[in-house]
């Protein structure tokens, strides 16, 4: 397979969805009494399965392709910032505001794209959180993990609403005036 023939947007979108599904399965199988923390690596399995699905079943997407790296990048940058200094709630919300602005600028290419955005963003967040799993300077800092979850969960929801707002604006713009 020639790398030029690969639909990279489809690959990124499916990778985000796969990571999200891996996270959901890991959470469903987790039990605090059983000591089965190994299920968290299903996020990587989902990521790999998503990449393989993206190669096999390409889709034409725009916003959801960028949602996965945005979720990973926002979470990783905030985690890195937390390792050197305390970040207040306004700092975490600034990351979400940037994500919303980027998603609003991109806009969805289809209905499917719009509904894949929160899954892809949360998948990127899950992969980043797994990369920082057990990192003591971050885990020992009070408020760090909570702000990261705010950026992950709230960011996914608001990324969807940003893409939805762009879609609604485009639809409203096409309505003829009387």
Backbone as ProteinMPNN parsed JSONL, in Angstrom:
{"seq_chain_A": "XXXXXXXXXXXXXXXXXXXXXXXXXXXXXXXXXXXXXXXXXXXXXXXXXXXXXXXXXXXXXXXXXXXXXXXXXXXXXXXXXXXXXXXXXXXXXXXXXXXXXXXXXXXXXXXXXXXXXXXXXXXXXXXXXXXXXXXXXXXXXXXXXXXXXXXXXXXXXXXXXXXXXXXXXXXXXXXXXX", "coords_chain_A": {"N_chain_A": [[0.845, -1.183, 0.0], [0.604, 2.135, -0.907], [1.795, 5.006, 0.764], [0.75, 7.437, -0.057], [-1.759, 6.871, -0.9], [-3.266, 6.511, 1.324], [-5.926, 7.534, 3.332], [-5.535, 9.89, 5.458], [-7.058, 11.446, 7.167], [-9.311, 9.882, 7.623], [-8.069, 7.755, 8.884], [-7.158, 8.964, 11.295], [-9.62, 9.741, 12.403], [-10.944, 7.239, 12.784], [-9.068, 6.105, 14.525], [-9.403, 7.664, 16.817], [-12.077, 7.045, 17.467], [-11.818, 4.294, 17.912], [-10.077, 4.319, 20.129], [-11.75, 5.53, 21.998], [-13.766, 3.575, 22.212], [-12.232, 1.461, 23.2], [-11.579, 2.58, 25.688], [-14.152, 2.743, 26.823], [-14.851, 0.014, 26.988], [-12.831, -0.863, 28.717], [-13.49, 0.545, 31.054], [-15.986, -0.576, 31.553], [-15.286, -3.185, 32.177], [-13.744, -2.971, 34.406], [-13.093, -3.531, 37.851], [-12.893, -2.584, 41.155], [-12.318, -4.383, 43.183], [-11.263, -6.654, 42.025], [-8.739, -6.162, 41.077], [-7.898, -5.647, 38.438], [-6.345, -3.842, 36.706], [-5.144, -3.981, 34.286], [-6.865, -3.89, 32.15], [-6.987, -1.338, 31.216], [-5.263, -1.005, 29.147], [-6.66, -1.688, 26.957], [-7.345, 0.544, 25.631], [-5.203, 1.126, 23.934], [-5.422, -1.122, 22.299], [-7.892, -0.607, 21.136], [-7.167, 1.72, 19.769], [-5.353, 0.71, 17.872], [-7.061, -1.079, 16.524], [-8.865, 0.8, 15.506], [-7.188, 2.211, 13.733], [-6.654, 0.188, 11.886], [-9.271, -0.256, 10.942], [-9.689, 2.23, 9.78], [-7.94, 2.075, 7.651], [-9.112, 0.066, 6.172], [-11.85, 0.778, 5.821], [-12.337, 3.609, 4.651], [-13.475, 6.923, 5.433], [-14.928, 10.053, 4.538], [-14.057, 12.69, 6.263], [-13.679, 15.668, 8.266], [-13.614, 17.425, 10.628], [-13.649, 15.505, 12.721], [-11.326, 14.153, 12.243], [-9.398, 15.903, 13.08], [-10.094, 16.133, 15.698], [-9.23, 13.967, 17.278], [-6.281, 14.244, 17.432], [-6.362, 16.781, 18.617], [-7.584, 16.337, 21.121], [-5.663, 14.669, 22.264], [-3.422, 16.366, 22.216], [-4.247, 18.679, 23.692], [-4.695, 17.534, 26.222], [-2.165, 16.439, 26.782], [-0.506, 18.722, 26.711], [-1.602, 20.225, 28.819], [-1.151, 18.439, 30.933], [1.639, 18.384, 30.897], [2.123, 21.05, 31.554], [1.08, 21.073, 34.122], [3.025, 19.613, 35.438], [5.098, 21.35, 35.85], [4.075, 23.667, 37.038], [1.338, 24.92, 39.055], [-1.91, 24.871, 37.689], [-4.65, 26.838, 37.326], [-8.31, 26.804, 37.38], [-9.073, 28.558, 35.326], [-6.987, 28.334, 33.523], [-7.283, 25.706, 32.609], [-9.767, 25.964, 31.388], [-9.053, 27.676, 29.359], [-7.667, 26.028, 27.611], [-9.796, 24.467, 26.703], [-11.286, 26.426, 25.435], [-9.637, 27.07, 23.267], [-9.715, 24.646, 21.885], [-12.453, 24.592, 21.222], [-12.576, 26.843, 19.54], [-10.93, 26.042, 17.398], [-12.358, 23.807, 16.476], [-14.718, 25.056, 15.705], [-13.829, 26.609, 13.601], [-12.973, 24.656, 11.796], [-15.271, 22.978, 11.262], [-17.861, 20.567, 10.435], [-17.81, 17.944, 7.934], [-19.882, 16.344, 7.319], [-22.905, 14.774, 8.611], [-22.146, 12.443, 9.979], [-19.479, 13.017, 10.511], [-19.803, 15.115, 12.323], [-20.898, 13.82, 14.547], [-18.891, 12.073, 15.216], [-16.919, 13.628, 16.271], [-16.931, 14.202, 19.217], [-16.334, 11.61, 20.138], [-13.869, 11.049, 18.945], [-12.29, 13.134, 20.047], [-12.416, 12.513, 22.802], [-11.237, 10.024, 22.686], [-8.591, 10.722, 22.006], [-7.954, 12.097, 24.343], [-8.096, 9.948, 26.165], [-5.966, 8.316, 25.312], [-3.819, 10.042, 25.823], [-4.044, 10.338, 28.612], [-3.492, 7.735, 29.379], [-0.872, 7.586, 28.586], [0.31, 9.198, 30.507], [-0.128, 7.723, 32.756], [0.461, 6.766, 36.032], [2.55, 8.569, 36.344], [4.336, 10.084, 38.647], [4.873, 12.884, 39.527], [2.666, 14.167, 38.413], [0.453, 12.662, 39.277], [0.619, 13.001, 42.021], [0.015, 15.648, 42.452], [-2.299, 17.825, 43.716], [-5.42, 18.363, 42.3], [-4.566, 18.219, 39.671], [-5.223, 15.888, 38.132], [-7.976, 16.092, 38.219], [-8.425, 18.495, 36.785], [-7.478, 17.687, 34.338], [-9.363, 15.757, 33.646], [-11.555, 17.42, 33.398], [-10.823, 18.889, 31.134], [-10.843, 16.782, 29.349], [-13.467, 15.492, 29.398], [-15.339, 17.651, 29.419], [-14.258, 19.032, 27.298], [-14.726, 17.287, 25.149], [-17.521, 17.328, 24.973], [-18.003, 20.073, 24.519], [-16.562, 20.41, 22.168], [-18.156, 19.021, 20.392], [-20.456, 20.676, 20.478], [-19.359, 22.997, 19.417], [-18.78, 22.252, 16.779], [-21.335, 21.594, 16.01], [-22.544, 24.116, 16.219], [-21.221, 25.453, 14.156], [-22.182, 23.97, 11.99], [-24.939, 24.562, 12.222], [-24.866, 27.29, 11.737], [-24.025, 27.334, 9.068], [-26.224, 26.07, 7.858], [-28.265, 27.866, 8.511], [-27.382, 30.052, 7.106], [-27.868, 29.324, 4.527], [-30.573, 29.45, 4.255], [-33.144, 30.947, 2.476], [-33.817, 34.454, 2.363], [-36.731, 36.504, 2.914]], "CA_chain_A": [[0.0, 0.0, 0.0], [1.352, 3.371, -1.032], [1.375, 5.992, 1.787], [-0.015, 8.526, -0.67], [-3.129, 6.405, -1.104], [-3.925, 6.404, 2.625], [-6.751, 8.665, 3.736], [-5.053, 10.15, 6.815], [-8.161, 11.957, 7.992], [-10.094, 8.725, 8.017], [-7.244, 7.014, 9.839], [-7.199, 9.663, 12.585], [-10.98, 9.675, 12.945], [-11.174, 5.878, 13.274], [-8.196, 5.882, 15.681], [-10.068, 8.292, 17.955], [-13.262, 6.258, 17.82], [-11.329, 3.047, 18.48], [-9.567, 4.604, 21.477], [-12.911, 5.751, 22.856], [-14.41, 2.279, 22.47], [-11.338, 0.748, 24.109], [-11.771, 3.166, 27.011], [-15.468, 2.351, 27.327], [-14.794, -1.401, 27.354], [-11.977, -0.966, 29.908], [-14.266, 1.021, 32.203], [-17.05, -1.551, 31.815], [-14.722, -4.413, 32.723], [-12.96, -2.69, 35.611], [-13.684, -3.767, 39.163], [-11.865, -2.234, 42.132], [-12.013, -5.524, 44.056], [-10.601, -7.727, 41.291], [-7.361, -5.79, 40.777], [-7.678, -5.846, 36.998], [-5.989, -2.57, 36.084], [-4.601, -4.246, 32.951], [-7.857, -3.603, 31.116], [-6.807, 0.021, 30.718], [-4.511, -1.075, 27.895], [-7.596, -1.866, 25.849], [-7.345, 1.813, 24.888], [-4.247, 0.936, 22.84], [-6.004, -2.11, 21.393], [-8.896, 0.131, 20.379], [-6.448, 2.621, 18.87], [-4.848, -0.108, 16.768], [-8.225, -1.544, 15.76], [-9.363, 1.955, 14.769], [-6.289, 2.471, 12.603], [-6.903, -0.853, 10.879], [-10.574, 0.044, 10.332], [-9.503, 3.401, 8.928], [-7.309, 1.631, 6.408], [-10.034, -0.806, 5.423], [-13.111, 1.479, 5.534], [-12.112, 5.059, 4.73], [-14.616, 7.832, 5.423], [-14.556, 11.438, 4.278], [-14.33, 13.507, 7.439], [-12.779, 16.797, 8.442], [-13.474, 17.834, 12.023], [-13.328, 14.379, 13.604], [-9.922, 13.803, 12.025], [-8.587, 16.795, 13.906], [-10.525, 16.034, 17.099], [-8.373, 13.017, 17.976], [-5.024, 14.88, 17.842], [-6.631, 17.906, 19.523], [-7.796, 15.777, 22.455], [-4.364, 14.216, 22.758], [-2.536, 17.519, 22.404], [-4.725, 19.51, 24.807], [-4.459, 16.806, 27.462], [-0.719, 16.321, 27.004], [0.048, 20.041, 27.056], [-2.046, 20.579, 30.173], [-0.423, 17.57, 31.865], [3.01, 18.9, 30.958], [2.093, 22.309, 32.294], [0.857, 20.743, 35.533], [4.242, 19.077, 36.041], [6.022, 22.436, 36.2], [3.428, 24.656, 37.901], [-0.097, 24.731, 39.25], [-2.767, 25.489, 36.682], [-5.975, 27.082, 37.885], [-9.436, 26.466, 36.498], [-9.095, 29.403, 34.126], [-6.019, 27.76, 32.583], [-7.91, 24.527, 31.991], [-10.822, 26.44, 30.497], [-8.413, 28.269, 28.186], [-7.414, 24.925, 26.684], [-11.079, 24.097, 26.104], [-11.67, 27.511, 24.527], [-8.852, 26.909, 22.036], [-10.276, 23.49, 21.18], [-13.729, 25.015, 20.645], [-12.318, 27.755, 18.418], [-10.423, 25.262, 16.266], [-13.452, 22.986, 15.956], [-15.665, 25.942, 15.026], [-13.223, 27.013, 12.333], [-12.95, 23.511, 10.889], [-16.623, 22.603, 10.867], [-18.004, 19.181, 9.986], [-18.029, 17.724, 6.509], [-21.126, 15.594, 7.194], [-23.514, 14.445, 9.907], [-21.297, 11.446, 10.614], [-18.315, 13.738, 11.006], [-20.208, 15.892, 13.496], [-21.128, 12.943, 15.69], [-17.639, 11.407, 15.561], [-16.019, 14.585, 16.926], [-16.694, 13.975, 20.652], [-15.703, 10.308, 20.339], [-12.461, 11.207, 18.587], [-11.621, 13.988, 21.032], [-12.276, 11.767, 24.047], [-10.243, 8.99, 22.416], [-7.281, 11.361, 22.143], [-7.777, 12.34, 25.774], [-7.84, 8.661, 26.834], [-4.609, 7.893, 24.967], [-2.891, 10.914, 26.555], [-4.095, 9.992, 30.044], [-2.805, 6.46, 29.532], [0.559, 7.864, 28.474], [0.754, 9.79, 31.774], [-0.548, 6.835, 33.846], [1.496, 6.454, 37.007], [3.595, 9.581, 36.403], [4.178, 10.543, 40.031], [4.691, 14.335, 39.731], [1.32, 14.552, 38.012], [-0.519, 11.972, 40.122], [0.704, 13.504, 43.385], [-0.378, 17.051, 42.507], [-3.734, 17.97, 43.975], [-6.163, 19.112, 41.292], [-4.073, 18.004, 38.311], [-6.016, 14.87, 37.443], [-9.334, 16.623, 38.076], [-8.471, 19.454, 35.681], [-7.311, 16.936, 33.095], [-10.658, 15.157, 33.316], [-12.417, 18.509, 32.926], [-10.441, 19.163, 29.751], [-11.235, 15.636, 28.532], [-14.916, 15.282, 29.295], [-15.994, 18.889, 28.996], [-13.742, 19.353, 25.974], [-15.428, 16.466, 24.153], [-18.885, 17.84, 24.845], [-17.975, 21.4, 23.901], [-16.104, 20.264, 20.781], [-19.357, 18.677, 19.625], [-21.311, 21.852, 20.339], [-18.707, 23.946, 18.517], [-18.993, 21.757, 15.418], [-22.78, 21.729, 15.769], [-22.815, 25.538, 15.992], [-20.753, 25.774, 12.805], [-23.138, 23.361, 11.075], [-26.179, 25.336, 12.296], [-24.606, 28.566, 11.068], [-24.014, 27.073, 7.619], [-27.597, 25.787, 7.447], [-29.015, 29.122, 8.615], [-26.904, 30.947, 6.043], [-28.426, 28.887, 3.255], [-32.012, 29.664, 4.239], [-33.394, 32.177, 1.726], [-34.537, 35.546, 3.059], [-37.917, 36.972, 2.195]], "C_chain_A": [[0.887, 1.242, 0.0], [0.881, 4.379, 0.023], [0.581, 7.159, 1.213], [-1.475, 8.156, -0.858], [-3.921, 6.338, 0.194], [-4.701, 7.689, 2.908], [-6.444, 8.955, 5.208], [-6.145, 10.691, 7.717], [-9.033, 10.814, 8.496], [-9.356, 7.912, 9.069], [-7.294, 7.648, 11.224], [-8.58, 9.597, 13.224], [-11.275, 8.295, 13.525], [-10.3, 5.571, 14.486], [-8.819, 6.485, 16.938], [-11.28, 7.515, 18.42], [-12.841, 4.938, 18.458], [-10.796, 3.226, 19.891], [-10.71, 4.83, 22.453], [-13.589, 4.436, 23.204], [-13.543, 1.435, 23.4], [-11.455, 1.261, 25.533], [-13.093, 2.712, 27.619], [-15.482, 0.88, 27.762], [-13.948, -1.587, 28.617], [-12.721, -0.517, 31.157], [-15.356, 0.014, 32.555], [-16.512, -2.817, 32.476], [-13.976, -4.204, 34.037], [-13.766, -2.97, 36.879], [-12.606, -3.465, 40.206], [-11.455, -3.409, 43.028], [-11.2, -6.603, 43.348], [-9.136, -7.415, 40.977], [-6.998, -5.988, 39.312], [-7.404, -4.52, 36.294], [-5.443, -2.745, 34.67], [-5.58, -3.962, 31.828], [-7.692, -2.209, 30.526], [-6.036, 0.024, 29.389], [-5.383, -1.434, 26.699], [-7.738, -0.58, 25.036], [-6.386, 1.708, 23.708], [-4.755, -0.085, 21.822], [-7.059, -1.438, 20.515], [-8.268, 1.079, 19.374], [-5.957, 1.853, 17.647], [-5.996, -0.623, 15.895], [-8.819, -0.404, 14.937], [-8.503, 2.295, 13.57], [-6.517, 1.441, 11.499], [-8.249, -0.658, 10.191], [-10.477, 1.241, 9.393], [-8.83, 3.061, 7.615], [-8.286, 0.858, 5.53], [-11.294, -0.068, 4.958], [-12.914, 2.994, 5.653], [-13.422, 5.847, 4.674], [-14.094, 9.24, 5.151], [-15.002, 12.299, 5.446], [-13.334, 14.659, 7.482], [-12.571, 17.062, 9.929], [-13.084, 16.676, 12.934], [-11.895, 13.903, 13.402], [-9.013, 14.665, 12.875], [-8.953, 16.703, 15.382], [-9.624, 15.09, 17.887], [-7.03, 13.642, 18.369], [-5.238, 16.078, 18.779], [-6.852, 17.421, 20.95], [-6.49, 15.322, 23.073], [-3.464, 15.391, 23.097], [-2.965, 18.385, 23.582], [-4.449, 18.835, 26.142], [-2.972, 16.727, 27.774], [-0.095, 17.658, 27.392], [-0.358, 20.468, 28.462], [-1.337, 19.719, 31.212], [1.022, 18.026, 32.005], [3.103, 20.202, 31.728], [1.91, 22.072, 33.791], [2.124, 20.214, 36.19], [5.219, 20.167, 36.441], [5.397, 23.512, 37.087], [1.946, 24.339, 38.042], [-0.87, 25.505, 38.185], [-4.152, 25.632, 37.3], [-7.074, 26.685, 36.919], [-9.469, 27.305, 35.225], [-8.092, 28.905, 33.082], [-6.584, 26.553, 31.867], [-8.995, 24.958, 31.014], [-10.251, 27.106, 29.247], [-8.091, 27.197, 27.145], [-8.701, 24.525, 25.966], [-11.528, 25.16, 25.11], [-10.907, 27.418, 23.205], [-9.393, 25.749, 21.215], [-11.588, 23.87, 20.508], [-13.513, 25.919, 19.438], [-11.835, 26.994, 17.193], [-11.546, 24.429, 15.653], [-14.48, 23.838, 15.223], [-15.128, 26.378, 13.672], [-13.265, 25.87, 11.329], [-14.33, 23.165, 10.367], [-16.692, 21.18, 10.345], [-18.178, 19.088, 8.48], [-19.331, 16.966, 6.269], [-21.719, 15.371, 8.579], [-22.656, 13.445, 10.665], [-20.081, 12.114, 11.237], [-18.647, 14.481, 12.293], [-20.353, 14.998, 14.727], [-19.889, 12.13, 16.077], [-16.678, 12.32, 16.316], [-15.853, 14.318, 18.423], [-16.038, 12.626, 20.944], [-14.21, 10.384, 20.041], [-11.695, 12.036, 19.593], [-11.391, 13.218, 22.33], [-11.295, 10.607, 23.876], [-8.831, 9.526, 22.526], [-6.951, 11.662, 23.59], [-7.414, 11.044, 26.495], [-6.422, 8.166, 26.546], [-3.585, 8.744, 25.721], [-2.884, 10.583, 28.046], [-3.392, 8.668, 30.303], [-1.295, 6.653, 29.423], [1.118, 8.445, 29.767], [0.374, 8.937, 32.982], [0.641, 6.531, 34.754], [2.623, 7.462, 37.089], [3.441, 10.343, 37.717], [4.06, 12.06, 40.201], [3.294, 14.819, 39.374], [0.284, 13.939, 38.94], [-0.529, 12.528, 41.544], [0.262, 14.942, 43.545], [-1.888, 17.153, 42.665], [-4.377, 18.846, 42.909], [-5.727, 18.84, 39.869], [-4.957, 17.028, 37.548], [-7.448, 15.36, 37.23], [-9.418, 17.615, 36.92], [-8.266, 18.758, 34.343], [-8.621, 16.269, 32.679], [-11.655, 16.217, 32.858], [-12.109, 18.808, 31.467], [-10.864, 18.01, 28.841], [-12.723, 15.537, 28.315], [-15.623, 16.531, 28.778], [-15.518, 19.305, 27.603], [-14.435, 18.567, 24.885], [-16.835, 16.992, 23.903], [-18.888, 19.183, 24.111], [-17.425, 21.374, 22.483], [-17.283, 19.896, 19.885], [-20.227, 19.91, 19.418], [-20.686, 22.905, 19.441], [-18.928, 23.535, 17.063], [-20.473, 21.873, 15.047], [-23.138, 23.188, 15.492], [-22.372, 25.95, 14.593], [-21.719, 25.214, 11.77], [-24.438, 24.168, 11.042], [-26.019, 26.687, 11.598], [-24.633, 28.383, 9.551], [-25.424, 26.809, 7.096], [-28.416, 27.071, 7.462], [-28.624, 30.091, 7.503], [-27.52, 30.584, 4.697], [-29.939, 29.054, 3.168], [-32.28, 30.975, 3.497], [-34.166, 33.196, 2.554], [-35.728, 35.954, 2.233], [-37.83, 38.439, 1.91]], "O_chain_A": [[1.804, 1.368, 0.812], [-0.324, 4.588, 0.165], [-0.183, 7.801, 1.934], [-2.333, 9.033, -0.964], [-5.133, 6.127, 0.163], [-4.18, 8.792, 2.739], [-7.027, 8.337, 6.099], [-6.149, 10.416, 8.917], [-9.438, 10.792, 9.659], [-9.958, 7.437, 10.032], [-7.456, 6.943, 12.22], [-8.703, 9.418, 14.436], [-11.797, 8.189, 14.634], [-10.734, 4.855, 15.388], [-8.765, 5.878, 18.008], [-11.493, 7.341, 19.619], [-13.445, 4.507, 19.441], [-11.033, 2.383, 20.757], [-10.656, 4.38, 23.597], [-13.947, 4.205, 24.359], [-14.063, 0.766, 24.293], [-11.433, 0.477, 26.482], [-13.148, 2.34, 28.791], [-16.065, 0.546, 28.794], [-14.305, -2.378, 29.49], [-12.591, -1.14, 32.211], [-15.62, -0.223, 33.734], [-17.22, -3.452, 33.257], [-13.616, -5.173, 34.705], [-14.96, -2.68, 36.956], [-11.516, -4.034, 40.144], [-10.351, -3.413, 43.571], [-10.517, -7.388, 44.006], [-8.374, -8.323, 40.644], [-5.901, -6.449, 38.997], [-8.143, -4.123, 35.393], [-5.296, -1.767, 33.936], [-5.174, -3.809, 30.676], [-8.209, -1.932, 29.444], [-6.156, 0.964, 28.604], [-4.905, -1.48, 25.566], [-8.194, -0.608, 23.893], [-6.71, 2.149, 22.605], [-4.54, 0.073, 20.62], [-7.114, -1.669, 19.307], [-8.768, 1.231, 18.259], [-6.131, 2.304, 16.515], [-5.905, -0.602, 14.667], [-9.233, -0.614, 13.797], [-9.023, 2.632, 12.506], [-6.566, 1.787, 10.319], [-8.361, -0.871, 8.983], [-11.108, 1.261, 8.337], [-9.108, 3.678, 6.587], [-8.282, 0.986, 4.306], [-11.752, -0.266, 3.833], [-13.293, 3.588, 6.663], [-14.353, 5.479, 3.957], [-12.96, 9.572, 5.495], [-16.187, 12.597, 5.593], [-12.293, 14.631, 6.827], [-11.453, 16.931, 10.428], [-12.263, 16.855, 13.834], [-11.312, 13.307, 14.308], [-7.97, 14.204, 13.339], [-8.187, 17.156, 16.233], [-9.287, 15.374, 19.036], [-6.663, 13.579, 19.542], [-4.396, 16.357, 19.633], [-6.355, 18.036, 21.893], [-6.233, 15.556, 24.254], [-2.819, 15.405, 24.146], [-2.126, 18.785, 24.389], [-4.018, 19.49, 27.091], [-2.568, 16.929, 28.919], [0.742, 17.721, 28.292], [0.455, 21.013, 29.208], [-0.959, 20.224, 32.269], [1.565, 18.05, 33.11], [4.06, 20.426, 32.47], [2.497, 22.767, 34.62], [2.281, 20.357, 37.402], [6.084, 19.937, 37.287], [6.113, 24.201, 37.813], [1.377, 23.587, 37.251], [-0.527, 26.634, 37.835], [-4.748, 24.65, 37.742], [-6.81, 26.283, 35.786], [-9.852, 26.811, 34.164], [-8.33, 29.043, 31.882], [-6.391, 26.389, 30.662], [-9.127, 24.382, 29.934], [-10.889, 27.103, 28.194], [-8.225, 27.429, 25.943], [-8.693, 24.275, 24.76], [-12.086, 24.837, 24.062], [-11.477, 27.662, 22.142], [-9.518, 25.85, 19.995], [-11.818, 23.514, 19.352], [-14.196, 25.774, 18.424], [-12.276, 27.265, 16.076], [-11.664, 24.358, 14.43], [-15.053, 23.396, 14.227], [-15.884, 26.503, 12.709], [-13.557, 26.081, 10.152], [-14.533, 23.071, 9.156], [-15.693, 20.643, 9.866], [-18.635, 20.031, 7.834], [-19.835, 16.942, 5.146], [-21.117, 15.731, 9.59], [-22.461, 13.588, 11.872], [-19.705, 11.803, 12.367], [-17.861, 14.475, 13.24], [-19.967, 15.391, 15.828], [-19.85, 11.556, 17.165], [-15.727, 11.843, 16.934], [-14.714, 14.213, 18.878], [-15.266, 12.51, 21.897], [-13.39, 9.851, 20.788], [-10.572, 11.689, 19.958], [-10.299, 13.264, 22.896], [-10.597, 10.247, 24.823], [-7.957, 8.859, 23.08], [-5.808, 11.504, 24.02], [-6.522, 11.037, 27.344], [-5.751, 7.654, 27.442], [-2.586, 8.214, 26.209], [-1.822, 10.554, 28.669], [-2.76, 8.5, 31.345], [-0.527, 5.96, 30.092], [2.281, 8.209, 30.094], [0.536, 9.379, 34.119], [1.694, 6.093, 34.291], [3.576, 7.244, 37.837], [2.525, 11.15, 37.873], [3.205, 12.501, 40.968], [2.794, 15.775, 39.968], [-0.661, 14.614, 39.348], [-1.569, 12.527, 42.202], [0.141, 15.421, 44.673], [-2.651, 16.633, 41.851], [-3.913, 19.957, 42.653], [-6.445, 19.195, 38.934], [-5.391, 17.321, 36.434], [-8.061, 15.084, 36.198], [-10.379, 17.583, 36.151], [-8.815, 19.186, 33.327], [-8.947, 16.223, 31.493], [-12.51, 15.939, 32.018], [-13.02, 18.962, 30.655], [-11.208, 18.237, 27.682], [-13.192, 15.503, 27.177], [-16.401, 16.473, 27.826], [-16.288, 19.864, 26.822], [-14.708, 19.102, 23.811], [-17.28, 17.087, 22.759], [-19.681, 19.397, 23.194], [-17.781, 22.228, 21.671], [-17.4, 20.39, 18.764], [-20.686, 20.164, 18.305], [-21.407, 23.639, 18.766], [-19.228, 24.375, 16.215], [-20.815, 22.208, 13.913], [-23.955, 23.464, 14.613], [-23.067, 26.709, 13.919], [-22.044, 25.885, 10.79], [-24.98, 24.431, 9.968], [-26.946, 27.163, 10.943], [-25.211, 29.203, 8.838], [-25.781, 27.272, 6.012], [-29.177, 27.335, 6.531], [-29.457, 30.859, 7.02], [-27.674, 31.442, 3.828], [-30.525, 28.821, 2.11], [-31.708, 32.007, 3.848], [-35.048, 32.847, 3.339], [-35.748, 35.782, 1.014], [-38.743, 39.006, 1.311]]}, "name": "protein", "num_of_chains": 1, "seq": "XXXXXXXXXXXXXXXXXXXXXXXXXXXXXXXXXXXXXXXXXXXXXXXXXXXXXXXXXXXXXXXXXXXXXXXXXXXXXXXXXXXXXXXXXXXXXXXXXXXXXXXXXXXXXXXXXXXXXXXXXXXXXXXXXXXXXXXXXXXXXXXXXXXXXXXXXXXXXXXXXXXXXXXXXXXXXXXXXX"}
